[in-house]
């Protein structure tokens, strides 16, 4: 077991061991793990903790006016082509794709995962991998920075109001449901909707595979995203597989997008997201559809 999988297991194991020992995670005002409702897989974020996470993230970031969205080259309908060689490379930041930070008392003071804006009626929904938000408890100090690049937050810092995961992830980290939806708000900007600022990907359930696709994510040790294009294929009934080298820790939760730019997966699933040459996603079938609809309903 290598790559992203090691990191997930280490964090989950550490978290469970500390909880069993009765160690308090909530040191100071910035608690890092909250129980939420394990039965439903839902966590309603404490407003004060969320505002504190946003403030802590902004201490390290520079907000700026949004720039024009960069073109997604070679990835419009009918113009797709696979990466040559099949290795992930730096790509321009995109407004609807961002990095997840956990500022404060946590294992990951910098960005640790990726996420993307998904269309919803409320215009406030982010999708990522379940292992990015729940490991023995819900991370209570998350901050999402769309379009992040080189220390800049051009579209602001957004914090959860609620997190939804499948109860099977809470119970036994089922890789077939390694997906989470986060409803967010922008601290200090009441009424502003994320989707109005960044745009959003349309989510597609039941995508027929194989299909031309690309993935995007933020490595832990990089200040810009990387991407790769290839064909997404089925790996059993509940996993999507995407072969591309050099997709490291931190890219978990990043979107897998079809050639029509629809969201068909997030990096995660089997082996915590994959290894040095292969990435996975839980397949967006009926289970993920039900989770999405629950997140949207509130």
N, C-alpha and C positions, 0 to 999 in steps of 0.2 A: 504494500500500500504506500503510494507516494503522492507528492504534489498536494493538491487541495484537500485530499481526503485525510491526510495526516493532521492537518491543522484543525479540521472540524472535529476529529475524534479527540485530539488533545484538549481543545477548549471544552467540549462536552464533558469529557472525563474529569477535568479539573473542576468544572463548575459543580458537577454532581458530588464529587468528593468533598468540596468545601461545604456544600449544603448539608451533606450527611454529617459533617463534623460540627455543624452549627456555627460556622463562621459567617459573620455579617458582611454582605457585599455592599450595603448602603452606607459606606463610610462618608462622613460629612454630609453635605446636602445633596451631593450628586450620587444617588443610588445608581447601581448599574444593572441589577437584575430584579425583575418583579414577577410574581407568580401568575398574575392574570387569572383567567378562568380556564383551567386545564381541561375541563369537561367539553367546552366549546372551542377551545383554541383561540381565545380572544383576549386582548389586553387593551384597556382604555387608559390612555396616557395621562399622567398627572400633569396639569398645565404648568405648574411652577417648575417641575423637573425639565419639561420640554423647553421652556423659556431659558432655563439655565444652560441646557445643552446648546441651544442656538447661540447664546452669548459666548460660551466657551469656544465654539467652532469659529465664530466671527473674530475672535482674538487673533486667529492665525490666518484669516482669509481677507481678501480685498474684494469688496463689492464694487461692481461697475455696471455701466449701462450695457444692456444686452446688445450683442453684435448680430449682424445678419446671419441667419442660419447657413452653415457651409453646405455646398452641394454634396450629395452622396454619390461620388463618382463611380461610374461603372455599375450602378446598382438601381437603375430605373428599369421599369418593365421592358423586357426585350433587349436590354443592354448588359445583362449580368455576365460576369465571368469569374471563374474560380481564381483564388490567389495562386501565384506562381513565384516561388515554391509555396507549399502549404505551411506557411509559418505566419504567426501573428506579427503585425508591425504597427508602429505608431500611426494613428489616424487623427484627423481634426475632431475636436470636441463637438458634440451635437446637443442642442438645447434640451431634447427630451431624454437624454441619457446622462446619468450622473454618478457620483461617488457617495457612499454611505460612510459617515464619520461616527465615532463614539468618543467624543471628548470627555475628559474627566478621569475618574478612577476606573480604569478598564484595562484589558489586555491590549487594546488597540487605540492609542491616543490619536493616531492619524486615520486616514480612510482605510477601511478593511474589507469592503464589499462594494458592489455596484448595484444599480437599479435603473428603472426607466419609468417614464410617465405613460400610463395606459388610459385610454379614453374611458370616461364614465360620465354619468349624468351630472354628478357633483363637481366634476373637473378637478378632483383633489386626490387622485389615486396613483400610487407608485407600486410597482411590482418588483420583487426580488426573490432570492431563495429563502426558504424557511430557516436554513441553518445560519443565515446572516442575522436573523433577529431573535432566534430562540435557541439557547443551548443551556438546558437546565433551568431556564427562566427567560422571560422576555427582556431584551436590552431596553432599559428605560432612559438611555441617554443618546438616542439616535438623532442624527441630523443628515438630511439629504441635500446634496448640492448639485443641482442640474447644470450641465454644461461646464463642469469643473475643469480647469486647466491652469497649471503653473501658479497655484495659490490663489486663483481668482474665482469668485462666485458671481458670475455675471447675471444670474437670474435669482440671486438671493439664497438664503438658507431656510429650509423647510423642515418642520418637526412633526412627529406623529400626533394625531388625535386618537387613533385606534390602529391596532395591528390584528390581522386575522391570519391564522394558519389552520391547517387541517388538524383535528384532534389526534389523528394517527401519528402526526409528526411529534406532538407533545408526548404521546404515550411511548413510542418506540423508534422515533427518527426514521420513519418509513421513507425510503428514497423515492418512492413513486408519488409522494405528495410533498416534495421539497420546494414548495412555492409559498410565498407570503404576499399579502396585499396590505399596504400601509396607506391610510387616509392621513393627509397632511394639511398643515396650515403654515403660513409664513409669519413668524413671530414679529410683532410690531406693525403688521400690515393687515388689520382685520378686514375680511371680506374679499381679499385678493384670492383668485383661483389659480392654482398651479398651471392647469391646462391652458388658460388664457395667456399665460406668460411664455410657456415653452412649446405649446403644441403637445400632441400625444400620439402614441401608436394605437391603432385599432387592434384589439385582441382577436385572435382567430382560434376557435376550438375545432377539434376534429380534423386538423390539417392532414390531407393525404400526403404520405411520404413514399418515396424521396421527393425533395423539393429544393431548388437552389435557395441558399440562405447565407446569412452572415451573422457573426457574433461581434459584440462590442463589450469592453469592460475595462476597469481601472486596476492595473497591478498595484499591489501594496507599495512597491518601491518606485512608482512612477507618478509623475505629476501631469500626465496626459493619458488618454485612453489608447488602447490598441484594438485592432480589428482583424478579421480574417473572413474570407468568402470561400464557401465550399458547398457541397450538397448535404443537407440534413437527411438522415435515414432513420428508420425505425430500428430499435434494438430491443426486441420483445414488445409486448403489448402496451407497456407503460413507460417506455424510455425513448427519448430522441437522442441520437448520436451524431456528433459533428467532429470530424477528424481534422485537426490542425495543430501544429506544434507550437510550443512556447506561449501557452495561455496559462499564466501562473496564479498564485494566491491573490485574492483581491478582485479578480474578475467574476467570482461567484455572484450570482444575482443579475449579471449583465444580460441584456436581451439577446435572444436568437430571433432574427427577423427574416421573413421570407423575401423573395425577390420583388414582391408587391409591397414590401415594407410593413407587413403585418406582423404583430408579435405572436410567435408560435412556441416560444419556450424561454426559460431563463437558465443560465449556467448553474447547475446543481445536480440533484438526482443521484445517480449511481456513483459510488466512490467519492462522495462529497463534491462532485462536479467533474471528476476525471483525473487524468495524469498528464505526463509531458506531451503526449501526442493526440489525446482524445478528450473532448468535452461532452458532457451529457446534460440533459434536461429531463425533468419529469414531463411526460407527454401531456399536452393540454387537451384532455378529454373531458368526460362528464364530471370527474371529481374536481378538477380545477375550475370548470364552469360553475359548479355549485359554490365553490369557495369565492369566486369572483362575484357572483350574484349576492351572496351573503354580505360581502364587503361593501358592495354598492348600496344595498338596502339599508345598512346601518342598524 
